[in-house]
Amino acid sequence: MNDKEFWRRLDTLREAAETGAKQVGRAAAAAAETVRENFNVSITKDGVYEDCCVSAEFLREEIGDFQPEVLMILGSGLGFLGDLVEDPVWVDYEDIPYFQHSTAPGHRGRLVFGVLRGKNVAIMQGRMHTYEGYTMREVAYAVRVVRLLGADKMIVTNAAGAVCKEFSPGDIMLITDHIKLTGGSPLTGPNVPEFGVRFPDMTHAYDGAFQEIAWDAARELDIPLREGVYMFFPGPQFETPAEVRAARVLGADAVGMSTVPEVIAANHCGMKVLGFSLCANMAAGILDWPLDEQEVLEAAEKARDRFSALVCGCLEKM
């Protein structure tokens, strides 16, 4: 074989390879679209905005002209507020495209739309956690969807362990800031400019004016209120005594396994946030007995009347 024949055959092989690659690419794209349409799965690298729009459009069909003002993500003990809204529309998470399912005890797993204390609200009866196996983006997904529906304010509550030794089980803490030293963020990956900037400022993650509203409501209702910094731990195991001591050194007053992913996403898309922690127990190592889930649920039940009164009092003033 002479040189000319060699190069001719090489060009032929190269053209065949390029044609084959294009055919494989087209087949892969067609298969991906089939999976997306038939199995309701997002497989695009940065298609979170498109997915959120699909979810929001589904919910618009359910709620009609109703537009929520406030998103309420309610932790253990306060989910019952969703049963108190006027003219409610209930939508199970499992029915909403691209939504994840809540598996945590005491979390019902549905959105409730309606009017509460004169405000149009969307109430999440149950939230997702990273310890359930979800990414932070998936945990915060609902925030972005409800933002697309019109909500520009958020109230978030949780049950937490008290780190500050001056606190007592049952205390309600107004969250003034948070600490998250674990890896990952709901904003990891390509930025979604439709929601916000690449590097959002977190100086006022918890709105100062809303904190004043909380203090006013607490005084009017004669409800004792603490304030402090919430520190996020991924769980599901409770924190160790050494971790609790480290949290205290870093300036945390309470620790828990939720809230922070949703607050980051809310700030990214321009929502103002009010947050509360119910200090359901003293964090590990402060008292000489083990922690358990039942203790948290019982504390939440005991505090539900005053905690719900405070949250509703704030809602009226927002």
Sequence and secondary structure as in RCSB ss.txt:
>XXXX:A:sequence
MNDKEFWRRLDTLREAAETGAKQVGRAAAAAAETVRENFNVSITKDGVYEDCCVSAEFLREEIGDFQPEVLMILG
SGLGFLGDLVEDPVWVDYEDIPYFQHSTAPGHRGRLVFGVLRGKNVAIMQGRMHTYEGYTMREVAYAVRVVRLLG
ADKMIVTNAAGAVCKEFSPGDIMLITDHIKLTGGSPLTGPNVPEFGVRFPDMTHAYDGAFQEIAWDAARELDIPL
REGVYMFFPGPQFETPAEVRAARVLGADAVGMSTVPEVIAANHCGMKVLGFSLCANMAAGILDWPLDEQEVLEAA
EKARDRFSALVCGCLEKM
>XXXX:A:secstr
  HHHHHHHHHHHHHHHHHHHHHHHHHHHHHHHHHHHHH     TT HHHHHHHHHHHHHHHHTT   SEEEEE 
TT GGGGGS EEEEEEEGGGSTT     STT   EEEEEEETTEEEEEEES   GGGT  HHHHTHHHHHHHHTT
  EEEEEEEEEE STT  TT EEEEEEEE  SS  TT SS  TTT  SS   TTSS HHHHHHHHHHHHHHT   
EEEEEEE   SS   HHHHHHHHHHT SEEESSSHHHHHHHHHTT EEEEEEEEEEE BTTBSS   HHHHHHHH
HHHHHHHHHHHHHHHHH 
